[in-house]
Amino acid sequence: MQEQAKYLWTKDLSGVTRVGLTKAGQDELGNVTFAKLPSVGDQVEKGATLISLEAEKAVSDIESPVTGSVTAVNPKLEDDVEALNSENEADAWLVEIK
């Protein structure tokens, strides 16, 4: 699904790619209430499901923009997905992949 590209942003951090939810994605999905994220060490493939989000407007499987191994998951999301609803897009990061 090509539409999903607008849901995620990526940022290179010295060989590691940080992936986050864009403001456009937040606006289209609505308030995120649940996120199923990969775990550190999981292998992800570009184009395969990276995360599953439940939000007020939609339930969506979001595809990974890159292939690699998950090296970090946003610790703010462990107990509460509220960071995915942040006005600051940088707070809405999901995972880091190498």
N, C-alpha and C positions, 0 to 999 in steps of 0.2 A: 504494500500500500504506500504509494508515493506521498500521500498527504502527511504522513507521520514525520517527515523530515522537519517540518516546522515545529514539532513538539519538543525537539531536543536541540541543545547546543553542545558543542564540544570545545575543549580548550586543551592545548598541548602544554603539559607541565614536565618538561625535560624527559621526554620519552614515554610519559604516561598520559593517557587521554582522560580528562575529566568530562563526564557526561552529565548534563542537567536538563531540567524542564524549562522550556522557554516561556516567556510571558504570554505569547500567542497560544501556546499549548495550555497554559493555566486558564486563559480566558475561554478557550473553546471547550475544555473539559469541565470547567466549573470547579467548585471547592473539592479538592481531593480528600477522600475519607479513608482510603486504604491503598497501600502499595505493597505488592509482592516483588521483592528485590532479590537479585542473585546474592550468593554468599562469596566472601573472599575465597579465592582459589578456584571458583567456577570458571569454566571455559565458555566464552560466548562467541557466536558467529555473526558477522555482519548480515543483516536481513532476517535473523532469527529473533524470536521474542526475547527482549532484555528484561522488561518489567511489565507487570500487569497493574493497572491503576483502576480504582473505583472512584468515581467522582459524581457530583450531583447531576451532570448532564450526560455522562457516558461511562461505560466500562470498556477499557481499551487495553489491548496487548500492544506494547510499543516495541518496535524493532531496534536492534542494536545498530548504531552507525559504524561500528568498527568490530574487528575480530581480535580476540586476545583473552587474557586471563584477568579476572577481577582482582585488583590489588587492594581496593578499599571500598567501603560502603559508607555513605554519609552517616556518622554516628548520631546525628540529630534525628534520623528517621527510625532508629531502633525502637523507641517507645511511642513516637508521635509523628505523624506525617505532616504536621502543620507547616514545617519548613517548605513543603512543596506548594504552599499557598502564599508564600512570602512575596511582598512587593519587590524585594531585592532578588533579582534573578540568580545572582551568585550564591545565595543561600539555598536555592532549590537544586543543588547538585545531587546526583543519585549515586554514581559509582565512578571509580577510576579503573581504567583498563590498560594493561601493558601488553 
